[in-house]
Amino acid sequence: VGSEMCIRDSSYTQQLDSGVSPLMEISGYQDFVLPSVDFKAGKYTITADTDSEFGHFAVKLIPHDGAGTFLLLNGSNPAGKSEEFEINDSDKYSKVEGLYTLIITSSSNWEISIK
């Protein structure tokens, strides 16, 4: 339990709609899993910051149907780094709206926001 934000109830779902900003801001320490994020169709921007210049940092989305893994951020120092991604209403070859698990891999303190 190294994270500041702990989800103990696996039935919890964070709903995100790209029409509202900021949609989600979370922070923590080292690895973290947010088990259920409900993305609606739209364009999103994820921004990350860490307090370390060394070590690995990555943010992944995994659809609940298990159809692939989407790497949103990856690197050794993502300080202030942003990436855009899109959730579609239907397209079997890309991220589609629905439930995802958000996985953060980090060796230090981190903050992310999704807008």
C-alpha positions as CSV (number, residue, x, y, z in Angstrom):
1,V,0.0,0.0,0.0
2,G,2.5,2.6,-1.2
3,S,0.0,4.9,-2.9
4,E,-1.7,7.9,-1.4
5,M,-4.9,6.9,-3.2
6,C,-6.2,3.5,-2.4
7,I,-9.3,1.9,-4.0
8,R,-10.4,-0.9,-1.7
9,D,-13.8,-1.5,-3.3
10,S,-13.4,-3.2,-6.7
11,S,-16.9,-2.1,-7.7
12,Y,-15.7,1.5,-7.7
13,T,-15.8,3.1,-11.1
14,Q,-14.3,6.5,-12.1
15,Q,-16.3,7.9,-15.0
16,L,-14.5,10.2,-17.5
17,D,-16.1,12.4,-20.1
18,S,-13.8,14.6,-22.2
19,G,-16.3,17.5,-21.9
20,V,-15.3,18.1,-18.3
21,S,-11.8,19.4,-17.2
22,P,-9.8,18.3,-15.3
23,L,-11.3,14.8,-15.4
24,M,-9.0,13.1,-12.9
25,E,-6.0,14.1,-10.8
26,I,-4.3,11.5,-8.7
27,S,-0.9,11.2,-7.0
28,G,0.9,8.4,-5.3
29,Y,4.2,6.7,-4.6
30,Q,5.6,3.8,-6.7
31,D,3.3,1.4,-8.5
32,F,-0.5,1.9,-8.5
33,V,-3.6,0.3,-10.1
34,L,-6.9,2.0,-10.6
35,P,-9.2,-1.0,-11.3
36,S,-12.1,0.6,-13.1
37,V,-12.1,3.8,-15.2
38,D,-15.1,4.4,-17.6
39,F,-13.9,6.3,-20.6
40,K,-16.4,7.9,-22.9
41,A,-15.6,8.7,-26.6
42,G,-13.5,11.8,-27.0
43,K,-10.0,13.3,-27.0
44,Y,-8.0,13.2,-23.8
45,T,-4.6,14.5,-22.6
46,I,-2.6,12.8,-19.8
47,T,0.1,14.8,-18.0
48,A,2.6,13.3,-15.6
49,D,5.1,14.6,-13.1
50,T,7.5,12.8,-10.8
51,D,10.1,13.9,-8.2
52,S,12.8,11.8,-9.6
53,E,15.2,12.2,-12.5
54,F,16.0,8.5,-12.5
55,G,14.0,5.3,-12.5
56,H,11.2,4.1,-14.8
57,F,7.7,5.6,-15.2
58,A,4.9,4.3,-17.3
59,V,1.1,4.7,-17.6
60,K,-0.9,2.0,-19.3
61,L,-4.6,1.4,-20.1
62,I,-5.9,-2.2,-20.3
63,P,-9.5,-2.7,-21.5
64,H,-11.6,-4.8,-19.3
65,D,-12.2,-7.2,-22.2
66,G,-8.4,-7.9,-22.2
67,A,-8.1,-6.8,-25.8
68,G,-4.6,-5.4,-25.7
69,T,-2.6,-2.9,-23.7
70,F,-2.2,0.8,-24.6
71,L,0.9,2.5,-23.4
72,L,0.1,6.2,-22.7
73,L,3.4,7.4,-21.2
74,N,6.8,5.7,-20.9
75,G,10.2,7.0,-19.9
76,S,12.7,7.7,-17.2
77,N,11.7,11.3,-16.4
78,P,8.2,12.3,-17.5
79,A,8.3,15.6,-15.6
80,G,5.6,17.8,-17.2
81,K,5.3,15.4,-20.2
82,S,1.9,15.3,-21.9
83,E,0.4,12.9,-24.4
84,E,-2.9,13.0,-26.2
85,F,-5.0,10.0,-26.8
86,E,-8.4,9.3,-28.2
87,I,-11.2,7.0,-27.2
88,N,-13.6,6.1,-30.0
89,D,-17.2,5.0,-29.9
90,S,-16.4,1.9,-31.9
91,D,-13.2,0.7,-33.7
92,K,-11.8,-2.7,-33.1
93,Y,-8.2,-1.5,-33.8
94,S,-8.1,1.3,-31.3
95,K,-9.2,2.4,-27.8
96,V,-13.0,2.3,-27.6
97,E,-15.2,3.7,-24.9
98,G,-15.8,1.5,-21.9
99,L,-14.1,0.2,-18.8
100,Y,-10.3,0.3,-18.5
101,T,-7.8,-0.5,-15.8
102,L,-5.2,2.3,-15.4
103,I,-1.8,1.0,-14.3
104,I,1.0,3.3,-13.2
105,T,4.6,1.9,-12.8
106,S,7.0,4.2,-10.9
107,S,10.0,4.2,-8.7
108,S,9.2,7.4,-7.0
109,N,6.4,9.9,-6.1
110,W,4.2,10.9,-9.1
111,E,1.2,12.9,-10.1
112,I,-1.0,12.5,-13.2
113,S,-3.9,14.4,-14.6
114,I,-6.2,13.5,-17.4
115,K,-8.1,16.3,-19.1
